[in-house]
Amino acid sequence: PPPPAPAPTGDLDAAWDEALSRVSPKLRSILQPAAPQRIERGAVIIGFPTANQFQKSQADREQNRQELAAALGASLGTDVRVVLETVADDGTPPPAPAPVAEEAPDDPHTREEEFVRNLVETLDATEEEFA
């Protein structure tokens, strides 16, 4: 048989609201900035904005994840796991880190020149050669 289709997010949003009413007030306040993203292979993916990593780390404690999973499972009518992820503050997944541009080979001489140049600029210093 084909795998069950993921629940539409409308159902997930309703289940999320219902689950929040079932969890402890403390956990509800931790989850306040979060939003359900999707259901994937029996897991409800919950997104936390990048600005709310403290709440994400609190929610990621074992007992909080279990409490939320039980509440969501009751709301959805099926056992689920909870997976937490970070999303950009506008709700989209965060962009992949940009590749680091390699401007110059990483040799100590180049780093030293850059360090001296930064010192000269920062301190309004002049470079003198010592014989």
N, C-alpha and C positions, 0 to 999 in steps of 0.2 A: 504493500500500500504506500501511496505517496506520503511524505512527511506532512504533518499538519501545517497549514498556512499560518504565518505569524498573525497575531491579533492586530486589527487595525488600530492606529494610534488613538483614534477617538475613544475606543473601548479602554485603551491603556490609560488615557487621561482620566476617564471616569473611575477606573479601578484605582488609580493613584490617589485621587481625591478621597475615595472611600477608605483606602488603606491608611492615609494620613489621619483619618478620624479614629482609626483603631489603635494607632501606636501611642506610646506615652507622650505627654506634653513635651518632655525634654527632647525626645527623639524627633518629634514634630518640628521643634524649633531648629534643630540641627539640619533637618531636611528642607527647611523653608526655601533656600535658594535653588534647590535641585529640581530637576524635571525629568520625567521618564523619556527616554529616547526611542527605544524599540524593544521588541522581544526577540531574542536570538537563541535558538537551541535550548529552550527551557530556562533562559536567564532573562531577567528584566534588566536592561541597561539603564542606569540612572546617571544623568549628566550633571556635574557641578561646574559652574562657571569658574574660569581660572582665578577670579578674585576670591573664591570661596574654598580654597584648599584646606583651610583649618576645619571647616565643617565637613569636608569630604573625609579628612583623616579621622574625625570623630565618628562619622557614620560608618567608616570602614572597620570599626571594632567588631569583633565576632558577635557579641550579644546584640548589638544594634542591627547588624546585617541579618541575623536570625529573626529578630523581631519584625523587621521590615519585610523579609521574605515571607514570614507567616501571614502578615497582614495583607500583602499583595496576593499571596496564594489564595487566601480566603476571598478576596475581592474578585480575583480572576477565575476562581473555581478550579484551580489546578496548582500542584506544587511547583514553585519556581525558585531559582537562585537569584541573588541580587549581585550585579556587577556594577561597580562605580567607575565612571570615567570623567575626564576633564573635558569640558567644551568651552569654546570661546565665549566671551561674555554676551555675545548676541545669539548664543544657542547653537552655533555651528561647531563642528569638531575643530580642534585647533589645527592651524596649518602645520605641515611638516617643517621641522627646523630647516632653515635655508642652508644650503651648502656653504661652508666657509670658503671665502675667496682666497686663493693663494696669491698674494701680491708679491712676496719675495720669499726666496728659500729661507728656511728657519735656521740661519747660522748665527752664532753668537756675535759676529762682527756687525751684522745688520741690526740686531737687537740693540747693541751698544750704541750705534749711531742714532737709532731712533730714540733711545733713552736720553742721550745728550741733547738731541734736538728738542725733545719735550721739556727737559730741564731749562734749556735756553729760553724757550717760549714761556714756560710757566713762571720762571723766576726773573725774567727779563735780564738774564745773565749774558755774559760774553764768554766765548770759548777761548782759552789761551793755551798755547802749546808750552809745555815745560820741558826744557832740554835736560 
